[in-house]
């Protein structure tokens, strides 16, 4: 009935699998676990020797990326529903799986989002930017998600039925980090498939350092422009991409471009050392977009 699909890259997943297996013992429905390792380094390969009893392990020799690997799970399970969890997710509810099973039985959703949360304790200063951004901007309560007219899908902790994923797979033209979920959710909605919501979050247990998060942000902004082009510059999508909408509003301001490009490195320095101000972070992203578009025009 349900396959838990965990794409892994350079992460330990023994605890996550152990928690899932423990909960599955109390279910009447069949739940399988499929782990697909996206060519992690050798240091993370040994963990699978202890996990093969509990999960179907697929170890890729070449990294195929975040979009393609999620589509590839269809080849390794025949389950009607696929539950996608990030490899750094932590189960925080004792009824996590049973709650999903009950919802599937009662509602037969096409797409079901359980969401994720971050730790409540303030982390060390060099990990604060990711935590603050995730806690404020990404971790929406169940009620906030239900009340919001247009919800953004994240690939950590969501269920999709097999037929839907086969019909509307992740766009494999999106490489690297970021926004494959943006386009996936938008294409589903454009084809009349809405997001159902459930109060069943997981914990984002791993925090990137400020530097790691900024590097991922840079890559994500490159992908953002690519997604915008893949969506044929759709205006409805732009309404959700606030930083891109802001950029287009001011892209012809030569003075602003010069100022922001000049301040990008100082902005980054402040963010890296732990000045986790989200307004500053938005200005950094805007500066990076100005720099990126200027570089593209000069090519």
Secondary structure, DSSP 8 states (H G I E B T S, - for coil): -EEEEEEESS---HHHHHHHHHHHTT-SS-EEEEEEE-S--GGGTGGGGGTTTTSEEEE-SS---HHHHHHHGGGG---SEEEE--TTEEE--TTHHHHHHHHHHHH--SEEE--EE--SS---GGGHHHHHHIIIII---HHHHHH-SS----SSSEEEEHHHHHHS---TT--SSS-HHHHHHHHHHHTT---EE-S--EEE-----HHHHHHHHHHHHHHHHHHHHHTTS-HHHHTT-HHHHHHHHHTT-HHHHHHHHHHHHHHHHHHHTT---HHHHHHHHHHHHHHHHHHHHH-
